[in-house]
Amino acid sequence: MKKSELDKIASKIVNAAFDVHKEIGPGLLESVYQICLIKELKNRGLKVESQVIVPVVYKGEILSKDFYR
């Protein structure tokens, strides 16, 4: 992917986050911001996946703890 394409996607993400914050303000649970941001990103034409499991690999070995991003 070209840098210009990545810059466009990054701009959409940052602007979406600002719009969510402007709309609902501070102090809510992370899960509220997550669902609003997902909706905003999809509205901007981005493909979004939520709570994707990311395995922890240490020195080539997959450890028994998954993280979500």
N, CA, C and O atoms as a MOPAC input file, in Angstrom:
PM7 MOZYME 1SCF
protein

 N      0.84800 1    -1.17200 1     0.00000 1
 C      0.00000 1     0.00000 1     0.00000 1
 C      0.89900 1     1.24300 1     0.00000 1
 O      1.89700 1     1.30000 1     0.71800 1
 N      0.53000 1     2.22000 1    -0.80700 1
 C      1.31300 1     3.44800 1    -0.90700 1
 C      1.10700 1     4.33400 1     0.31600 1
 O      0.08500 1     4.26000 1     0.99700 1
 N      2.10800 1     5.17600 1     0.57300 1
 C      2.03600 1     6.09100 1     1.71300 1
 C      0.83400 1     7.02000 1     1.59500 1
 O      0.19100 1     7.32200 1     2.60000 1
 N      0.52400 1     7.47200 1     0.40100 1
 C     -0.61300 1     8.38400 1     0.22200 1
 C     -1.93100 1     7.69700 1     0.59200 1
 O     -2.82500 1     8.32800 1     1.15600 1
 N     -2.05200 1     6.40800 1     0.27500 1
 C     -3.25000 1     5.65300 1     0.64900 1
 C     -3.34500 1     5.50800 1     2.16900 1
 O     -4.41900 1     5.66500 1     2.74900 1
 N     -2.21500 1     5.20900 1     2.80300 1
 C     -2.18900 1     5.08100 1     4.25400 1
 C     -2.52400 1     6.41200 1     4.92500 1
 O     -3.21900 1     6.44400 1     5.94000 1
 N     -2.02800 1     7.50300 1     4.35600 1
 C     -2.33500 1     8.83100 1     4.90200 1
 C     -3.82900 1     9.12800 1     4.82400 1
 O     -4.39200 1     9.70500 1     5.75400 1
 N     -4.47400 1     8.74300 1     3.73200 1
 C     -5.91600 1     8.96000 1     3.58200 1
 C     -6.70400 1     8.15700 1     4.61900 1
 O     -7.65000 1     8.66300 1     5.22200 1
 N     -6.30300 1     6.90800 1     4.81700 1
 C     -6.97500 1     6.05600 1     5.80500 1
 C     -6.75200 1     6.61100 1     7.20800 1
 O     -7.68900 1     6.68700 1     8.00400 1
 N     -5.51800 1     6.99600 1     7.51300 1
 C     -5.20900 1     7.55600 1     8.83100 1
 C     -6.02300 1     8.82200 1     9.08300 1
 O     -6.51600 1     9.03700 1    10.19000 1
 N     -6.16100 1     9.64500 1     8.07000 1
 C     -6.94600 1    10.87200 1     8.19800 1
 C     -8.41300 1    10.56100 1     8.49300 1
 O     -9.03200 1    11.22500 1     9.32400 1
 N     -8.96600 1     9.56300 1     7.82100 1
 C    -10.35100 1     9.15900 1     8.07600 1
 C    -10.52500 1     8.68600 1     9.52200 1
 O    -11.51800 1     9.00800 1    10.17500 1
 N     -9.55400 1     7.92400 1    10.00900 1
 C     -9.63600 1     7.38800 1    11.37300 1
 C     -9.56600 1     8.51200 1    12.40600 1
 O    -10.37600 1     8.56000 1    13.33100 1
 N     -8.60600 1     9.40600 1    12.24700 1
 C     -8.45000 1    10.50700 1    13.20000 1
 C     -9.68900 1    11.40500 1    13.18300 1
 O    -10.19800 1    11.78000 1    14.23900 1
 N    -10.16900 1    11.74800 1    12.00000 1
 C    -11.35800 1    12.59800 1    11.90000 1
 C    -12.58500 1    11.92200 1    12.49100 1
 O    -13.41000 1    12.58300 1    13.12200 1
 N    -12.71700 1    10.61400 1    12.29700 1
 C    -13.83300 1     9.87500 1    12.88200 1
 C    -13.76600 1     9.91500 1    14.40800 1
 O    -14.78300 1    10.10700 1    15.07500 1
 N    -12.56800 1     9.73400 1    14.95300 1
 C    -12.40400 1     9.77200 1    16.41100 1
 C    -12.76200 1    11.14800 1    16.96800 1
 O    -13.42300 1    11.24500 1    18.00200 1
 N    -12.33400 1    12.20300 1    16.29400 1
 C    -12.69200 1    13.55800 1    16.72200 1
 C    -14.20700 1    13.75800 1    16.67400 1
 O    -14.78800 1    14.34600 1    17.58600 1
 N    -14.84000 1    13.27000 1    15.61300 1
 C    -16.29200 1    13.43800 1    15.48600 1
 C    -17.04600 1    12.70000 1    16.59300 1
 O    -18.02600 1    13.21400 1    17.13100 1
 N    -16.58700 1    11.50200 1    16.92800 1
 C    -17.21400 1    10.74900 1    18.01900 1
 C    -17.07100 1    11.52400 1    19.32500 1
 O    -18.03100 1    11.65600 1    20.08400 1
 N    -15.88800 1    12.02600 1    19.57700 1
 C    -15.65000 1    12.77300 1    20.81600 1
 C    -16.50700 1    14.03600 1    20.87100 1
 O    -17.07100 1    14.36500 1    21.91400 1
 N    -16.60100 1    14.73900 1    19.74400 1
 C    -17.42900 1    15.95100 1    19.69900 1
 C    -18.90100 1    15.62100 1    19.94300 1
 O    -19.61500 1    16.38000 1    20.59800 1
 N    -19.34000 1    14.49900 1    19.41700 1
 C    -20.75800 1    14.12400 1    19.51300 1
 C    -21.15000 1    13.65600 1    20.90700 1
 O    -22.18900 1    14.06700 1    21.42200 1
 N    -20.33000 1    12.79400 1    21.53400 1
 C    -20.76000 1    12.21000 1    22.80900 1
 C    -19.96000 1    12.69200 1    24.02000 1
 O    -20.34900 1    12.43900 1    25.16000 1
 N    -18.83000 1    13.39300 1    23.77400 1
 C    -18.07900 1    13.97400 1    24.87500 1
 C    -17.26300 1    12.96600 1    25.66800 1
 O    -17.21300 1    11.78500 1    25.32400 1
 N    -16.62000 1    13.44500 1    26.73800 1
 C    -15.74500 1    12.60400 1    27.55400 1
 C    -16.50900 1    11.88100 1    28.67000 1
 O    -17.65800 1    12.20400 1    28.96900 1
 N    -15.83900 1    10.89600 1    29.27400 1
 C    -16.32000 1    10.30600 1    30.51400 1
 C    -17.16300 1     9.05500 1    30.39700 1
 O    -17.66300 1     8.56000 1    31.40600 1
 N    -17.33600 1     8.52700 1    29.19100 1
 C    -18.14300 1     7.32100 1    29.03600 1
 C    -17.24700 1     6.07800 1    29.02500 1
 O    -16.02100 1     6.17800 1    28.97200 1
 N    -17.87500 1     4.93100 1    29.07500 1
 C    -17.12200 1     3.68300 1    29.02300 1
 C    -16.46800 1     3.50300 1    27.65600 1
 O    -16.98500 1     3.96900 1    26.64100 1
 N    -15.32700 1     2.82200 1    27.64400 1
 C    -14.61200 1     2.55700 1    26.39700 1
 C    -15.50700 1     1.84400 1    25.39000 1
 O    -15.41600 1     2.09800 1    24.18900 1
 N    -16.37300 1     0.95100 1    25.87400 1
 C    -17.24400 1     0.19000 1    24.97200 1
 C    -18.20600 1     1.10200 1    24.20500 1
 O    -18.57700 1     0.79200 1    23.07300 1
 N    -18.60900 1     2.21100 1    24.80600 1
 C    -19.48600 1     3.17200 1    24.12600 1
 C    -18.72200 1     3.83500 1    22.98500 1
 O    -19.23500 1     3.93300 1    21.87000 1
 N    -17.49600 1     4.29100 1    23.25600 1
 C    -16.68000 1     4.91700 1    22.22000 1
 C    -16.37000 1     3.92000 1    21.10300 1
 O    -16.34900 1     4.28000 1    19.92600 1
 N    -16.13100 1     2.67200 1    21.48100 1
 C    -15.80000 1     1.65300 1    20.49100 1
 C    -16.93900 1     1.46600 1    19.50100 1
 O    -16.71300 1     1.48100 1    18.29100 1
 N    -18.14900 1     1.29200 1    19.99300 1
 C    -19.27100 1     1.04200 1    19.08800 1
 C    -19.57400 1     2.26800 1    18.22100 1
 O    -19.94400 1     2.13100 1    17.05500 1
 N    -19.41600 1     3.46200 1    18.79100 1
 C    -19.63200 1     4.69200 1    18.02000 1
 C    -18.55000 1     4.85800 1    16.95400 1
 O    -18.84700 1     5.23700 1    15.82100 1
 N    -17.30300 1     4.57600 1    17.31300 1
 C    -16.21100 1     4.71000 1    16.36500 1
 C    -16.34400 1     3.69300 1    15.23300 1
 O    -16.08300 1     4.02100 1    14.07600 1
 N    -16.73800 1     2.48700 1    15.54900 1
 C    -16.95600 1     1.47300 1    14.51200 1
 C    -17.99900 1     1.96300 1    13.51400 1
 O    -17.79900 1     1.86500 1    12.30300 1
 N    -19.09800 1     2.48600 1    14.01700 1
 C    -20.14800 1     3.00300 1    13.13600 1
 C    -19.62400 1     4.14800 1    12.27800 1
 O    -19.89200 1     4.20200 1    11.07800 1
 N    -18.88200 1     5.05600 1    12.88800 1
 C    -18.34400 1     6.21600 1    12.16900 1
 C    -17.35700 1     5.77800 1    11.08600 1
 O    -17.38300 1     6.31100 1     9.97700 1
 N    -16.49700 1     4.82300 1    11.39500 1
 C    -15.52600 1     4.33700 1    10.41000 1
 C    -16.21800 1     3.64600 1     9.24000 1
 O    -15.83200 1     3.83400 1     8.08700 1
 N    -17.24000 1     2.84700 1     9.53700 1
 C    -17.98900 1     2.18100 1     8.46800 1
 C    -18.70900 1     3.20900 1     7.60600 1
 O    -18.77600 1     3.05900 1     6.38600 1
 N    -19.25000 1     4.25500 1     8.23000 1
 C    -19.91100 1     5.31800 1     7.47500 1
 C    -18.94400 1     6.01600 1     6.52200 1
 O    -19.35900 1     6.58000 1     5.50900 1
 N    -17.66900 1     5.97500 1     6.84800 1
 C    -16.64800 1     6.61500 1     6.01100 1
 C    -16.05100 1     5.64300 1     4.99600 1
 O    -15.06600 1     5.95900 1     4.32900 1
 N    -16.65100 1     4.46400 1     4.88600 1
 C    -16.24100 1     3.51100 1     3.86000 1
 C    -15.09300 1     2.60100 1     4.22400 1
 O    -14.51100 1     1.96400 1     3.34600 1
 N    -14.75100 1     2.52300 1     5.50300 1
 C    -13.66200 1     1.64700 1     5.92200 1
 C    -14.20400 1     0.29300 1     6.37800 1
 O    -15.28400 1     0.20800 1     6.96200 1
 N    -13.44400 1    -0.75500 1     6.10300 1
 C    -13.77600 1    -2.08900 1     6.60000 1
 C    -13.27400 1    -2.16500 1     8.03800 1
 O    -12.11700 1    -1.84900 1     8.31300 1
 N    -14.13400 1    -2.57900 1     8.94500 1
 C    -13.78800 1    -2.56900 1    10.36700 1
 C    -14.05800 1    -3.93600 1    10.97600 1
 O    -15.10400 1    -4.53900 1    10.73600 1
 N    -13.10700 1    -4.41800 1    11.76300 1
 C    -13.29100 1    -5.61800 1    12.56600 1
 C    -13.09000 1    -5.22300 1    14.02000 1
 O    -12.26100 1    -4.36800 1    14.33300 1
 N    -13.85100 1    -5.84900 1    14.90400 1
 C    -13.79900 1    -5.48700 1    16.31400 1
 C    -13.36500 1    -6.67400 1    17.16000 1
 O    -13.72400 1    -7.81900 1    16.88600 1
 N    -12.58800 1    -6.37700 1    18.19000 1
 C    -12.14600 1    -7.39400 1    19.15400 1
 C    -11.48500 1    -8.58300 1    18.46300 1
 O    -11.84600 1    -9.73400 1    18.70700 1
 N    -10.52800 1    -8.29900 1    17.61000 1
 C     -9.78800 1    -9.32900 1    16.89200 1
 C     -8.73800 1    -9.91500 1    17.82800 1
 O     -7.99700 1    -9.17600 1    18.47700 1
 N     -8.67600 1   -11.21600 1    17.89500 1
 C     -7.70400 1   -11.87900 1    18.77100 1
 C     -6.30900 1   -11.78400 1    18.15300 1
 O     -6.10900 1   -12.09300 1    16.97800 1
 N     -5.36100 1   -11.35300 1    18.96400 1
 C     -3.96400 1   -11.25700 1    18.54800 1
 C     -3.15400 1   -12.16900 1    19.46300 1
 O     -3.03600 1   -11.89200 1    20.65700 1
 N     -2.59600 1   -13.25000 1    18.92300 1
 C     -1.82900 1   -14.15400 1    19.77800 1
 C     -0.52700 1   -13.49800 1    20.23700 1
 O      0.02800 1   -12.63400 1    19.55800 1
 N     -0.06100 1   -13.92500 1    21.39400 1
 C      1.21000 1   -13.43500 1    21.91800 1
 C      2.28500 1   -14.45400 1    21.53500 1
 O      2.21200 1   -15.62400 1    21.91200 1
 N      3.27700 1   -13.98900 1    20.78300 1
 C      4.38100 1   -14.85600 1    20.37300 1
 C      5.64300 1   -14.33800 1    21.03500 1
 O      6.01700 1   -13.17600 1    20.86900 1
 N      6.29200 1   -15.20900 1    21.78200 1
 C      7.52000 1   -14.84500 1    22.49000 1
 C      8.60800 1   -15.84300 1    22.12400 1
 O      8.48300 1   -17.04100 1    22.37800 1
 N      9.67800 1   -15.33000 1    21.52300 1
 C     10.79800 1   -16.16400 1    21.08700 1
 C     10.31600 1   -17.34000 1    20.24600 1
 O     10.77400 1   -18.47200 1    20.40000 1
 N      9.37800 1   -17.03700 1    19.35300 1
 C      8.89600 1   -18.03900 1    18.41500 1
 C      7.82400 1   -18.97200 1    18.95500 1
 O      7.32200 1   -19.82000 1    18.21800 1
 N      7.46600 1   -18.83300 1    20.21700 1
 C      6.47300 1   -19.70600 1    20.82700 1
 C      5.18400 1   -18.92000 1    21.09100 1
 O      5.21400 1   -17.82300 1    21.64900 1
 N      4.05300 1   -19.50200 1    20.67900 1
 C      2.76100 1   -18.87500 1    20.95500 1
 C      2.39400 1   -19.16100 1    22.40500 1
 O      2.28300 1   -20.31700 1    22.81200 1
 N      2.20800 1   -18.10100 1    23.17500 1
 C      1.86400 1   -18.24700 1    24.58200 1
 C      0.35900 1   -18.38000 1    24.74700 1
 O     -0.40100 1   -18.08600 1    23.82400 1
 N     -0.06900 1   -18.82100 1    25.92000 1
 C     -1.47000 1   -19.15800 1    26.15000 1
 C     -2.33600 1   -17.95500 1    26.53900 1
 O     -3.38000 1   -18.13000 1    27.16800 1
 N     -1.92500 1   -16.75600 1    26.18000 1
 C     -2.69900 1   -15.56500 1    26.47800 1
 C     -2.94700 1   -14.81500 1    25.17700 1
 O     -2.00500 1   -14.46600 1    24.46600 1
 N     -4.21400 1   -14.56900 1    24.86900 1
 C     -4.55500 1   -13.77300 1    23.70900 1
 C     -4.87000 1   -12.35000 1    24.13000 1
 O     -5.41600 1   -12.11200 1    25.20700 1
 N     -4.52400 1   -11.42300 1    23.28000 1
 C     -4.88300 1   -10.02800 1    23.48800 1
 C     -5.83300 1    -9.62900 1    22.39100 1
 O     -5.84600 1   -10.22000 1    21.31100 1
 N     -6.61200 1    -8.64200 1    22.67300 1
 C     -7.56200 1    -8.13800 1    21.69300 1
 C     -7.15600 1    -6.75400 1    21.28800 1
 O     -6.70400 1    -5.96200 1    22.11600 1
 N     -7.31100 1    -6.45600 1    20.02900 1
 C     -7.01900 1    -5.10200 1    19.57000 1
 C     -8.16700 1    -4.58600 1    18.76700 1
 O     -8.12400 1    -3.45500 1    18.28400 1

